[in-house]
């Protein structure tokens, strides 16, 4: 797709953050520390970040059904 297919739009940072937290964000990553090609430490990160209000509303709706 060409860049013209997606016209540039200015979005305020707070609006972008609000949209991301409303839907939730999944962060995933792995870090490996090695010395002389020998793995010494491996750290895996998996995190779900979402707004608490959105989570409690959907949880309450599921309980009411």
CHARMM-style PDB file with segment names, atoms N, HN, CA, C and O in Angstrom:
ATOM      1  N   UNK     1       0.837  -1.168   0.000  1.00  0.00      PROA
ATOM      2  CA  UNK     1       0.000   0.000   0.000  1.00  0.00      PROA
ATOM      3  C   UNK     1       0.883   1.232   0.000  1.00  0.00      PROA
ATOM      4  O   UNK     1       1.958   1.254   0.601  1.00  0.00      PROA
ATOM      5  N   UNK     2       0.424   2.211  -0.659  1.00  0.00      PROA
ATOM      6  HN  UNK     2      -0.449   2.193  -1.146  1.00  0.00      PROA
ATOM      7  CA  UNK     2       1.176   3.451  -0.717  1.00  0.00      PROA
ATOM      8  C   UNK     2       0.845   4.300   0.501  1.00  0.00      PROA
ATOM      9  O   UNK     2      -0.225   4.146   1.089  1.00  0.00      PROA
ATOM     10  N   UNK     3       1.757   5.202   0.892  1.00  0.00      PROA
ATOM     11  HN  UNK     3       2.627   5.328   0.414  1.00  0.00      PROA
ATOM     12  CA  UNK     3       1.486   6.089   2.024  1.00  0.00      PROA
ATOM     13  C   UNK     3       0.265   6.959   1.798  1.00  0.00      PROA
ATOM     14  O   UNK     3      -0.355   7.411   2.760  1.00  0.00      PROA
ATOM     15  N   UNK     4      -0.096   7.204   0.536  1.00  0.00      PROA
ATOM     16  HN  UNK     4       0.407   6.836  -0.246  1.00  0.00      PROA
ATOM     17  CA  UNK     4      -1.268   8.030   0.264  1.00  0.00      PROA
ATOM     18  C   UNK     4      -2.552   7.330   0.665  1.00  0.00      PROA
ATOM     19  O   UNK     4      -3.578   7.985   0.852  1.00  0.00      PROA
ATOM     20  N   UNK     5      -2.517   5.986   0.803  1.00  0.00      PROA
ATOM     21  HN  UNK     5      -1.684   5.454   0.652  1.00  0.00      PROA
ATOM     22  CA  UNK     5      -3.706   5.247   1.210  1.00  0.00      PROA
ATOM     23  C   UNK     5      -4.110   5.582   2.632  1.00  0.00      PROA
ATOM     24  O   UNK     5      -5.287   5.487   2.980  1.00  0.00      PROA
ATOM     25  N   UNK     6      -3.141   5.979   3.468  1.00  0.00      PROA
ATOM     26  HN  UNK     6      -2.185   6.056   3.185  1.00  0.00      PROA
ATOM     27  CA  UNK     6      -3.414   6.349   4.849  1.00  0.00      PROA
ATOM     28  C   UNK     6      -3.040   7.819   5.038  1.00  0.00      PROA
ATOM     29  O   UNK     6      -1.883   8.123   5.332  1.00  0.00      PROA
ATOM     30  N   UNK     7      -3.977   8.717   4.879  1.00  0.00      PROA
ATOM     31  HN  UNK     7      -4.917   8.471   4.641  1.00  0.00      PROA
ATOM     32  CA  UNK     7      -3.640  10.133   5.029  1.00  0.00      PROA
ATOM     33  C   UNK     7      -3.190  10.448   6.447  1.00  0.00      PROA
ATOM     34  O   UNK     7      -3.692   9.878   7.416  1.00  0.00      PROA
ATOM     35  N   UNK     8      -2.245  11.356   6.549  1.00  0.00      PROA
ATOM     36  HN  UNK     8      -1.838  11.819   5.761  1.00  0.00      PROA
ATOM     37  CA  UNK     8      -1.709  11.744   7.852  1.00  0.00      PROA
ATOM     38  C   UNK     8      -2.782  12.465   8.651  1.00  0.00      PROA
ATOM     39  O   UNK     8      -3.463  13.363   8.156  1.00  0.00      PROA
ATOM     40  N   UNK     9      -2.910  12.040   9.912  1.00  0.00      PROA
ATOM     41  HN  UNK     9      -2.357  11.311  10.314  1.00  0.00      PROA
ATOM     42  CA  UNK     9      -3.863  12.675  10.821  1.00  0.00      PROA
ATOM     43  C   UNK     9      -3.158  12.951  12.119  1.00  0.00      PROA
ATOM     44  O   UNK     9      -2.399  12.121  12.618  1.00  0.00      PROA
ATOM     45  N   UNK    10      -3.409  14.115  12.663  1.00  0.00      PROA
ATOM     46  HN  UNK    10      -4.026  14.790  12.257  1.00  0.00      PROA
ATOM     47  CA  UNK    10      -2.828  14.435  13.962  1.00  0.00      PROA
ATOM     48  C   UNK    10      -3.740  13.890  15.043  1.00  0.00      PROA
ATOM     49  O   UNK    10      -4.944  14.146  15.051  1.00  0.00      PROA
ATOM     50  N   UNK    11      -3.149  13.138  15.953  1.00  0.00      PROA
ATOM     51  HN  UNK    11      -2.170  12.930  15.947  1.00  0.00      PROA
ATOM     52  CA  UNK    11      -3.886  12.564  17.070  1.00  0.00      PROA
ATOM     53  C   UNK    11      -3.165  12.982  18.336  1.00  0.00      PROA
ATOM     54  O   UNK    11      -1.951  12.810  18.451  1.00  0.00      PROA
ATOM     55  N   UNK    12      -3.904  13.529  19.284  1.00  0.00      PROA
ATOM     56  HN  UNK    12      -4.890  13.669  19.191  1.00  0.00      PROA
ATOM     57  CA  UNK    12      -3.301  13.929  20.555  1.00  0.00      PROA
ATOM     58  C   UNK    12      -2.846  12.682  21.308  1.00  0.00      PROA
ATOM     59  O   UNK    12      -3.486  11.632  21.235  1.00  0.00      PROA
ATOM     60  N   UNK    13      -1.749  12.809  22.021  1.00  0.00      PROA
ATOM     61  HN  UNK    13      -1.230  13.662  22.080  1.00  0.00      PROA
ATOM     62  CA  UNK    13      -1.186  11.680  22.757  1.00  0.00      PROA
ATOM     63  C   UNK    13      -2.182  11.118  23.763  1.00  0.00      PROA
ATOM     64  O   UNK    13      -2.269   9.903  23.936  1.00  0.00      PROA
ATOM     65  N   UNK    14      -2.923  11.979  24.418  1.00  0.00      PROA
ATOM     66  HN  UNK    14      -2.853  12.967  24.278  1.00  0.00      PROA
ATOM     67  CA  UNK    14      -3.902  11.504  25.409  1.00  0.00      PROA
ATOM     68  C   UNK    14      -5.016  10.718  24.727  1.00  0.00      PROA
ATOM     69  O   UNK    14      -5.506   9.743  25.297  1.00  0.00      PROA
ATOM     70  N   UNK    15      -5.429  11.111  23.527  1.00  0.00      PROA
ATOM     71  HN  UNK    15      -5.030  11.903  23.064  1.00  0.00      PROA
ATOM     72  CA  UNK    15      -6.447  10.357  22.801  1.00  0.00      PROA
ATOM     73  C   UNK    15      -5.919   8.994  22.371  1.00  0.00      PROA
ATOM     74  O   UNK    15      -6.630   7.993  22.446  1.00  0.00      PROA
ATOM     75  N   UNK    16      -4.679   8.962  21.922  1.00  0.00      PROA
ATOM     76  HN  UNK    16      -4.101   9.776  21.861  1.00  0.00      PROA
ATOM     77  CA  UNK    16      -4.071   7.695  21.531  1.00  0.00      PROA
ATOM     78  C   UNK    16      -3.957   6.760  22.728  1.00  0.00      PROA
ATOM     79  O   UNK    16      -4.269   5.574  22.619  1.00  0.00      PROA
ATOM     80  N   UNK    17      -3.516   7.280  23.864  1.00  0.00      PROA
ATOM     81  HN  UNK    17      -3.263   8.243  23.953  1.00  0.00      PROA
ATOM     82  CA  UNK    17      -3.389   6.475  25.080  1.00  0.00      PROA
ATOM     83  C   UNK    17      -4.751   5.977  25.540  1.00  0.00      PROA
ATOM     84  O   UNK    17      -4.869   4.831  25.976  1.00  0.00      PROA
ATOM     85  N   UNK    18      -5.771   6.806  25.453  1.00  0.00      PROA
ATOM     86  HN  UNK    18      -5.675   7.736  25.098  1.00  0.00      PROA
ATOM     87  CA  UNK    18      -7.124   6.407  25.830  1.00  0.00      PROA
ATOM     88  C   UNK    18      -7.617   5.267  24.956  1.00  0.00      PROA
ATOM     89  O   UNK    18      -8.218   4.318  25.459  1.00  0.00      PROA
ATOM     90  N   UNK    19      -7.375   5.347  23.671  1.00  0.00      PROA
ATOM     91  HN  UNK    19      -6.887   6.119  23.262  1.00  0.00      PROA
ATOM     92  CA  UNK    19      -7.799   4.278  22.756  1.00  0.00      PROA
ATOM     93  C   UNK    19      -7.049   2.984  23.030  1.00  0.00      PROA
ATOM     94  O   UNK    19      -7.640   1.904  23.014  1.00  0.00      PROA
ATOM     95  N   UNK    20      -5.757   3.089  23.279  1.00  0.00      PROA
ATOM     96  HN  UNK    20      -5.277   3.966  23.292  1.00  0.00      PROA
ATOM     97  CA  UNK    20      -4.966   1.884  23.533  1.00  0.00      PROA
ATOM     98  C   UNK    20      -5.383   1.206  24.830  1.00  0.00      PROA
ATOM     99  O   UNK    20      -5.506  -0.018  24.877  1.00  0.00      PROA
ATOM    100  N   UNK    21      -5.602   1.991  25.886  1.00  0.00      PROA
ATOM    101  HN  UNK    21      -5.502   2.985  25.848  1.00  0.00      PROA
ATOM    102  CA  UNK    21      -5.969   1.400  27.168  1.00  0.00      PROA
ATOM    103  C   UNK    21      -7.386   0.855  27.157  1.00  0.00      PROA
ATOM    104  O   UNK    21      -7.678  -0.096  27.882  1.00  0.00      PROA
ATOM    105  N   UNK    22      -8.264   1.424  26.366  1.00  0.00      PROA
ATOM    106  HN  UNK    22      -8.026   2.198  25.778  1.00  0.00      PROA
ATOM    107  CA  UNK    22      -9.638   0.923  26.279  1.00  0.00      PROA
ATOM    108  C   UNK    22      -9.653  -0.479  25.686  1.00  0.00      PROA
ATOM    109  O   UNK    22     -10.445  -1.322  26.108  1.00  0.00      PROA
ATOM    110  N   UNK    23      -8.804  -0.732  24.731  1.00  0.00      PROA
ATOM    111  HN  UNK    23      -8.161  -0.048  24.388  1.00  0.00      PROA
ATOM    112  CA  UNK    23      -8.736  -2.049  24.111  1.00  0.00      PROA
ATOM    113  C   UNK    23      -7.733  -2.968  24.757  1.00  0.00      PROA
ATOM    114  O   UNK    23      -7.834  -4.187  24.621  1.00  0.00      PROA
ATOM    115  N   UNK    24      -6.769  -2.413  25.455  1.00  0.00      PROA
ATOM    116  HN  UNK    24      -6.687  -1.423  25.566  1.00  0.00      PROA
ATOM    117  CA  UNK    24      -5.731  -3.212  26.100  1.00  0.00      PROA
ATOM    118  C   UNK    24      -4.500  -3.314  25.226  1.00  0.00      PROA
ATOM    119  O   UNK    24      -4.573  -3.252  23.999  1.00  0.00      PROA
ATOM    120  N   UNK    25      -3.371  -3.471  25.889  1.00  0.00      PROA
ATOM    121  HN  UNK    25      -3.312  -3.521  26.886  1.00  0.00      PROA
ATOM    122  CA  UNK    25      -2.081  -3.581  25.210  1.00  0.00      PROA
ATOM    123  C   UNK    25      -1.382  -4.824  25.752  1.00  0.00      PROA
ATOM    124  O   UNK    25      -1.380  -5.061  26.960  1.00  0.00      PROA
ATOM    125  N   UNK    26      -0.799  -5.600  24.878  1.00  0.00      PROA
ATOM    126  HN  UNK    26      -0.800  -5.407  23.897  1.00  0.00      PROA
ATOM    127  CA  UNK    26       0.002  -6.748  25.283  1.00  0.00      PROA
ATOM    128  C   UNK    26       1.452  -6.439  24.952  1.00  0.00      PROA
ATOM    129  O   UNK    26       1.796  -6.151  23.806  1.00  0.00      PROA
ATOM    130  N   UNK    27       2.299  -6.504  25.979  1.00  0.00      PROA
ATOM    131  HN  UNK    27       2.020  -6.738  26.910  1.00  0.00      PROA
ATOM    132  CA  UNK    27       3.734  -6.313  25.787  1.00  0.00      PROA
ATOM    133  C   UNK    27       4.413  -7.668  25.963  1.00  0.00      PROA
ATOM    134  O   UNK    27       4.120  -8.398  26.910  1.00  0.00      PROA
ATOM    135  N   UNK    28       5.302  -7.991  25.064  1.00  0.00      PROA
ATOM    136  HN  UNK    28       5.540  -7.397  24.295  1.00  0.00      PROA
ATOM    137  CA  UNK    28       6.030  -9.248  25.151  1.00  0.00      PROA
ATOM    138  C   UNK    28       7.462  -9.004  24.728  1.00  0.00      PROA
ATOM    139  O   UNK    28       7.729  -8.269  23.777  1.00  0.00      PROA
ATOM    140  N   UNK    29       8.379  -9.630  25.448  1.00  0.00      PROA
ATOM    141  HN  UNK    29       8.162 -10.226  26.220  1.00  0.00      PROA
ATOM    142  CA  UNK    29       9.771  -9.474  25.074  1.00  0.00      PROA
ATOM    143  C   UNK    29      10.654 -10.466  25.804  1.00  0.00      PROA
ATOM    144  O   UNK    29      10.296 -10.979  26.864  1.00  0.00      PROA
ATOM    145  N   UNK    30      11.788 -10.720  25.235  1.00  0.00      PROA
ATOM    146  HN  UNK    30      12.079 -10.303  24.374  1.00  0.00      PROA
ATOM    147  CA  UNK    30      12.768 -11.622  25.833  1.00  0.00      PROA
ATOM    148  C   UNK    30      14.130 -10.949  25.808  1.00  0.00      PROA
ATOM    149  O   UNK    30      14.512 -10.328  24.816  1.00  0.00      PROA
ATOM    150  N   UNK    31      14.856 -11.079  26.909  1.00  0.00      PROA
ATOM    151  HN  UNK    31      14.546 -11.583  27.715  1.00  0.00      PROA
ATOM    152  CA  UNK    31      16.212 -10.550  27.000  1.00  0.00      PROA
ATOM    153  C   UNK    31      17.116 -11.695  27.433  1.00  0.00      PROA
ATOM    154  O   UNK    31      16.828 -12.393  28.405  1.00  0.00      PROA
ATOM    155  N   UNK    32      18.193 -11.877  26.718  1.00  0.00      PROA
ATOM    156  HN  UNK    32      18.428 -11.309  25.929  1.00  0.00      PROA
ATOM    157  CA  UNK    32      19.164 -12.893  27.076  1.00  0.00      PROA
ATOM    158  C   UNK    32      20.526 -12.238  27.240  1.00  0.00      PROA
ATOM    159  O   UNK    32      21.024 -11.572  26.333  1.00  0.00      PROA
ATOM    160  N   UNK    33      21.124 -12.436  28.418  1.00  0.00      PROA
ATOM    161  HN  UNK    33      20.719 -12.977  29.155  1.00  0.00      PROA
ATOM    162  CA  UNK    33      22.464 -11.932  28.671  1.00  0.00      PROA
ATOM    163  C   UNK    33      23.443 -13.092  28.516  1.00  0.00      PROA
ATOM    164  O   UNK    33      23.297 -14.134  29.155  1.00  0.00      PROA
ATOM    165  N   UNK    34      24.435 -12.895  27.664  1.00  0.00      PROA
ATOM    166  HN  UNK    34      24.554 -12.049  27.144  1.00  0.00      PROA
ATOM    167  CA  UNK    34      25.391 -13.959  27.386  1.00  0.00      PROA
ATOM    168  C   UNK    34      26.813 -13.421  27.499  1.00  0.00      PROA
ATOM    169  O   UNK    34      27.095 -12.266  27.179  1.00  0.00      PROA
ATOM    170  N   UNK    35      27.685 -14.288  27.960  1.00  0.00      PROA
ATOM    171  HN  UNK    35      27.456 -15.226  28.220  1.00  0.00      PROA
ATOM    172  CA  UNK    35      29.118 -13.971  28.021  1.00  0.00      PROA
ATOM    173  C   UNK    35      29.844 -15.076  27.278  1.00  0.00      PROA
ATOM    174  O   UNK    35      29.684 -16.252  27.606  1.00  0.00      PROA
ATOM    175  N   UNK    36      30.625 -14.723  26.301  1.00  0.00      PROA
ATOM    176  HN  UNK    36      30.756 -13.768  26.035  1.00  0.00      PROA
ATOM    177  CA  UNK    36      31.396 -15.675  25.493  1.00  0.00      PROA
ATOM    178  C   UNK    36      30.475 -16.746  24.901  1.00  0.00      PROA
ATOM    179  O   UNK    36      30.774 -17.939  24.949  1.00  0.00      PROA
ATOM    180  N   UNK    37      29.361 -16.297  24.348  1.00  0.00      PROA
ATOM    181  HN  UNK    37      29.118 -15.328  24.309  1.00  0.00      PROA
ATOM    182  CA  UNK    37      28.376 -17.182  23.713  1.00  0.00      PROA
ATOM    183  C   UNK    37      27.758 -18.205  24.668  1.00  0.00      PROA
ATOM    184  O   UNK    37      27.239 -19.230  24.227  1.00  0.00      PROA
ATOM    185  N   UNK    38      27.813 -17.933  25.962  1.00  0.00      PROA
ATOM    186  HN  UNK    38      28.235 -17.100  26.320  1.00  0.00      PROA
ATOM    187  CA  UNK    38      27.153 -18.793  26.944  1.00  0.00      PROA
ATOM    188  C   UNK    38      26.042 -17.968  27.590  1.00  0.00      PROA
ATOM    189  O   UNK    38      26.294 -16.930  28.201  1.00  0.00      PROA
ATOM    190  N   UNK    39      24.817 -18.449  27.444  1.00  0.00      PROA
ATOM    191  HN  UNK    39      24.611 -19.293  26.948  1.00  0.00      PROA
ATOM    192  CA  UNK    39      23.682 -17.743  28.024  1.00  0.00      PROA
ATOM    193  C   UNK    39      23.771 -17.795  29.551  1.00  0.00      PROA
ATOM    194  O   UNK    39      23.842 -18.873  30.142  1.00  0.00      PROA
ATOM    195  N   UNK    40      23.765 -16.625  30.175  1.00  0.00      PROA
ATOM    196  HN  UNK    40      23.707 -15.749  29.695  1.00  0.00      PROA
ATOM    197  CA  UNK    40      23.868 -16.556  31.632  1.00  0.00      PROA
ATOM    198  C   UNK    40      22.513 -16.261  32.285  1.00  0.00      PROA
ATOM    199  O   UNK    40      22.167 -16.862  33.302  1.00  0.00      PROA
ATOM    200  N   UNK    41      21.756 -15.343  31.701  1.00  0.00      PROA
ATOM    201  HN  UNK    41      22.037 -14.855  30.874  1.00  0.00      PROA
ATOM    202  CA  UNK    41      20.470 -14.934  32.264  1.00  0.00      PROA
ATOM    203  C   UNK    41      19.481 -14.756  31.125  1.00  0.00      PROA
ATOM    204  O   UNK    41      19.797 -14.157  30.097  1.00  0.00      PROA
ATOM    205  N   UNK    42      18.274 -15.289  31.322  1.00  0.00      PROA
ATOM    206  HN  UNK    42      18.017 -15.776  32.157  1.00  0.00      PROA
ATOM    207  CA  UNK    42      17.218 -15.069  30.350  1.00  0.00      PROA
ATOM    208  C   UNK    42      16.004 -14.512  31.084  1.00  0.00      PROA
ATOM    209  O   UNK    42      15.547 -15.087  32.072  1.00  0.00      PROA
ATOM    210  N   UNK    43      15.494 -13.399  30.596  1.00  0.00      PROA
ATOM    211  HN  UNK    43      15.866 -12.932  29.794  1.00  0.00      PROA
ATOM    212  CA  UNK    43      14.339 -12.744  31.194  1.00  0.00      PROA
ATOM    213  C   UNK    43      13.248 -12.689  30.136  1.00  0.00      PROA
ATOM    214  O   UNK    43      13.461 -12.204  29.025  1.00  0.00      PROA
ATOM    215  N   UNK    44      12.073 -13.198  30.502  1.00  0.00      PROA
ATOM    216  HN  UNK    44      11.899 -13.592  31.404  1.00  0.00      PROA
ATOM    217  CA  UNK    44      10.917 -13.145  29.611  1.00  0.00      PROA
ATOM    218  C   UNK    44       9.869 -12.246  30.257  1.00  0.00      PROA
ATOM    219  O   UNK    44       9.586 -12.356  31.450  1.00  0.00      PROA
ATOM    220  N   UNK    45       9.306 -11.367  29.456  1.00  0.00      PROA
ATOM    221  HN  UNK    45       9.536 -11.278  28.487  1.00  0.00      PROA
ATOM    222  CA  UNK    45       8.303 -10.433  29.957  1.00  0.00      PROA
ATOM    223  C   UNK    45       7.034 -10.592  29.142  1.00  0.00      PROA
ATOM    224  O   UNK    45       7.052 -10.511  27.914  1.00  0.00      PROA
ATOM    225  N   UNK    46       5.932 -10.820  29.845  1.00  0.00      PROA
ATOM    226  HN  UNK    46       5.917 -10.886  30.843  1.00  0.00      PROA
ATOM    227  CA  UNK    46       4.612 -10.828  29.219  1.00  0.00      PROA
ATOM    228  C   UNK    46       3.728  -9.976  30.118  1.00  0.00      PROA
ATOM    229  O   UNK    46       3.582 -10.275  31.303  1.00  0.00      PROA
ATOM    230  N   UNK    47       3.141  -8.926  29.572  1.00  0.00      PROA
ATOM    231  HN  UNK    47       3.260  -8.683  28.610  1.00  0.00      PROA
ATOM    232  CA  UNK    47       2.311  -8.035  30.379  1.00  0.00      PROA
ATOM    233  C   UNK    47       1.089  -7.609  29.580  1.00  0.00      PROA
ATOM    234  O   UNK    47       1.165  -7.362  28.376  1.00  0.00      PROA
ATOM    235  N   UNK    48      -0.030  -7.529  30.273  1.00  0.00      PROA
ATOM    236  HN  UNK    48      -0.092  -7.729  31.251  1.00  0.00      PROA
ATOM    237  CA  UNK    48      -1.270  -7.000  29.696  1.00  0.00      PROA
ATOM    238  C   UNK    48      -1.579  -5.710  30.430  1.00  0.00      PROA
ATOM    239  O   UNK    48      -1.698  -5.697  31.655  1.00  0.00      PROA
ATOM    240  N   UNK    49      -1.707  -4.642  29.691  1.00  0.00      PROA
ATOM    241  HN  UNK    49      -1.610  -4.653  28.696  1.00  0.00      PROA
ATOM    242  CA  UNK    49      -2.000  -3.333  30.274  1.00  0.00      PROA
ATOM    243  C   UNK    49      -3.334  -2.868  29.720  1.00  0.00      PROA
ATOM    244  O   UNK    49      -3.513  -2.759  28.507  1.00  0.00      PROA
ATOM    245  N   UNK    50      -4.262  -2.598  30.615  1.00  0.00      PROA
ATOM    246  HN  UNK    50      -4.117  -2.687  31.600  1.00  0.00      PROA
ATOM    247  CA  UNK    50      -5.575  -2.102  30.203  1.00  0.00      PROA
ATOM    248  C   UNK    50      -6.102  -1.206  31.302  1.00  0.00      PROA
ATOM    249  O   UNK    50      -5.577  -1.203  32.415  1.00  0.00      PROA
ATOM    250  N   UNK    51      -7.129  -0.452  30.996  1.00  0.00      PROA
ATOM    251  HN  UNK    51      -7.555  -0.454  30.092  1.00  0.00      PROA
ATOM    252  CA  UNK    51      -7.692   0.421  32.020  1.00  0.00      PROA
ATOM    253  C   UNK    51      -8.556  -0.402  32.963  1.00  0.00      PROA
ATOM    254  O   UNK    51      -9.234  -1.334  32.531  1.00  0.00      PROA
ATOM    255  N   UNK    52      -8.538  -0.066  34.239  1.00  0.00      PROA
ATOM    256  HN  UNK    52      -7.988   0.691  34.590  1.00  0.00      PROA
ATOM    257  CA  UNK    52      -9.274  -0.818  35.242  1.00  0.00      PROA
ATOM    258  C   UNK    52     -10.775  -0.651  35.053  1.00  0.00      PROA
ATOM    259  O   UNK    52     -11.520  -1.609  35.261  1.00  0.00      PROA
ATOM    260  N   UNK    53     -11.237   0.512  34.674  1.00  0.00      PROA
ATOM    261  HN  UNK    53     -10.632   1.290  34.506  1.00  0.00      PROA
ATOM    262  CA  UNK    53     -12.656   0.748  34.475  1.00  0.00      PROA
ATOM    263  C   UNK    53     -13.226  -0.142  33.397  1.00  0.00      PROA
ATOM    264  O   UNK    53     -14.324  -0.677  33.546  1.00  0.00      PROA
ATOM    265  N   UNK    54     -12.497  -0.306  32.317  1.00  0.00      PROA
ATOM    266  HN  UNK    54     -11.605   0.129  32.195  1.00  0.00      PROA
ATOM    267  CA  UNK    54     -12.941  -1.155  31.216  1.00  0.00      PROA
ATOM    268  C   UNK    54     -13.008  -2.608  31.653  1.00  0.00      PROA
ATOM    269  O   UNK    54     -13.934  -3.320  31.265  1.00  0.00      PROA
ATOM    270  N   UNK    55     -12.064  -3.059  32.439  1.00  0.00      PROA
ATOM    271  HN  UNK    55     -11.312  -2.480  32.754  1.00  0.00      PROA
ATOM    272  CA  UNK    55     -12.022  -4.444  32.885  1.00  0.00      PROA
ATOM    273  C   UNK    55     -13.167  -4.734  33.841  1.00  0.00      PROA
ATOM    274  O   UNK    55     -13.822  -5.768  33.706  1.00  0.00      PROA
ATOM    275  N   UNK    56     -13.426  -3.868  34.789  1.00  0.00      PROA
ATOM    276  HN  UNK    56     -12.894  -3.028  34.899  1.00  0.00      PROA
ATOM    277  CA  UNK    56     -14.482  -4.118  35.761  1.00  0.00      PROA
ATOM    278  C   UNK    56     -15.856  -4.046  35.116  1.00  0.00      PROA
ATOM    279  O   UNK    56     -16.755  -4.791  35.504  1.00  0.00      PROA
ATOM    280  N   UNK    57     -16.038  -3.159  34.133  1.00  0.00      PROA
ATOM    281  HN  UNK    57     -15.307  -2.554  33.818  1.00  0.00      PROA
ATOM    282  CA  UNK    57     -17.336  -3.094  33.459  1.00  0.00      PROA
ATOM    283  C   UNK    57     -17.612  -4.372  32.689  1.00  0.00      PROA
ATOM    284  O   UNK    57     -18.727  -4.890  32.756  1.00  0.00      PROA
ATOM    285  N   UNK    58     -16.637  -4.897  31.962  1.00  0.00      PROA
ATOM    286  HN  UNK    58     -15.732  -4.476  31.908  1.00  0.00      PROA
ATOM    287  CA  UNK    58     -16.878  -6.109  31.188  1.00  0.00      PROA
ATOM    288  C   UNK    58     -17.031  -7.306  32.113  1.00  0.00      PROA
ATOM    289  O   UNK    58     -17.803  -8.215  31.809  1.00  0.00      PROA
ATOM    290  N   UNK    59     -16.320  -7.330  33.228  1.00  0.00      PROA
ATOM    291  HN  UNK    59     -15.693  -6.591  33.475  1.00  0.00      PROA
ATOM    292  CA  UNK    59     -16.459  -8.409  34.189  1.00  0.00      PROA
ATOM    293  C   UNK    59     -17.822  -8.389  34.846  1.00  0.00      PROA
ATOM    294  O   UNK    59     -18.417  -9.446  35.058  1.00  0.00      PROA
ATOM    295  N   UNK    60     -18.328  -7.217  35.172  1.00  0.00      PROA
ATOM    296  HN  UNK    60     -17.845  -6.359  35.000  1.00  0.00      PROA
ATOM    297  CA  UNK    60     -19.653  -7.104  35.777  1.00  0.00      PROA
ATOM    298  C   UNK    60     -20.733  -7.506  34.787  1.00  0.00      PROA
ATOM    299  O   UNK    60     -21.731  -8.114  35.174  1.00  0.00      PROA
ATOM    300  N   UNK    61     -20.546  -7.174  33.512  1.00  0.00      PROA
ATOM    301  HN  UNK    61     -19.735  -6.681  33.197  1.00  0.00      PROA
ATOM    302  CA  UNK    61     -21.532  -7.546  32.495  1.00  0.00      PROA
ATOM    303  C   UNK    61     -21.589  -9.052  32.319  1.00  0.00      PROA
ATOM    304  O   UNK    61     -22.666  -9.608  32.103  1.00  0.00      PROA
ATOM    305  N   UNK    62     -20.436  -9.728  32.407  1.00  0.00      PROA
ATOM    306  HN  UNK    62     -19.561  -9.277  32.583  1.00  0.00      PROA
ATOM    307  CA  UNK    62     -20.416 -11.188  32.279  1.00  0.00      PROA
ATOM    308  C   UNK    62     -21.102 -11.846  33.467  1.00  0.00      PROA
ATOM    309  O   UNK    62     -21.788 -12.855  33.303  1.00  0.00      PROA
ATOM    310  N   UNK    63     -20.924 -11.284  34.672  1.00  0.00      PROA
ATOM    311  HN  UNK    63     -20.366 -10.465  34.805  1.00  0.00      PROA
ATOM    312  CA  UNK    63     -21.563 -11.862  35.855  1.00  0.00      PROA
ATOM    313  C   UNK    63     -23.070 -11.711  35.808  1.00  0.00      PROA
ATOM    314  O   UNK    63     -23.795 -12.582  36.291  1.00  0.00      PROA
ATOM    315  N   UNK    64     -23.559 -10.604  35.227  1.00  0.00      PROA
ATOM    316  HN  UNK    64     -22.970  -9.897  34.835  1.00  0.00      PROA
ATOM    317  CA  UNK    64     -24.989 -10.334  35.184  1.00  0.00      PROA
ATOM    318  C   UNK    64     -25.720 -11.229  34.192  1.00  0.00      PROA
ATOM    319  O   UNK    64     -26.941 -11.370  34.266  1.00  0.00      PROA
ATOM    320  N   UNK    65     -24.984 -11.834  33.268  1.00  0.00      PROA
ATOM    321  HN  UNK    65     -23.992 -11.720  33.209  1.00  0.00      PROA
ATOM    322  CA  UNK    65     -25.651 -12.666  32.255  1.00  0.00      PROA
ATOM    323  C   UNK    65     -25.988 -14.023  32.799  1.00  0.00      PROA
ATOM    324  OT1 UNK    65     -26.551 -14.852  32.084  1.00  0.00      PROA
TER     325      UNK     65
END
